[in-house]
Amino acid sequence: KSLKIFVDSLNNSENFFFRVIDIKSKQHIGNVRIGPLNFKTQCSGYGILIGNKKFHKKGYGKEITNFSLDFLFKFLRFKRIEFDCYTNNFAAINLYQSLGFKEKSKNNKMTTFYKTNE
């Protein structure tokens, strides 16, 4: 693993926020949000941002998303993750498809992805 992922803030019960640190450079390279969490339906949203372009296309997004899926499905025992992604964010779309996410809906601006823990 090349990343450290820290709990950055637990200031409410609907979201977990993490900051992502590259172990080698010790740089803060991005942030992750798991939420909003719906404990009734056991479904969560998701968001990821790797802000420094130097860290793009190096597999960090896959590592972070796999961590997030483990956290959501194994630790929280949720059943579903669902979120929107800009339709022109081809790198993210390729990532989500490679990890087995399915398209729920799509329009000219947004694609809704989901994955279940089954």
Secondary structure as UniProt FT lines:
FT   STRAND          3..9
FT   STRAND          16..22
FT   TURN            23..25
FT   STRAND          28..38
FT   TURN            39..42
FT   STRAND          43..50
FT   HELIX           53..55
FT   TURN            56..57
FT   HELIX           60..70
FT   HELIX           71..75
FT   STRAND          80..86
FT   TURN            87..88
FT   HELIX           90..98
FT   TURN            99..100
FT   STRAND          102..106
FT   STRAND          110..116
//
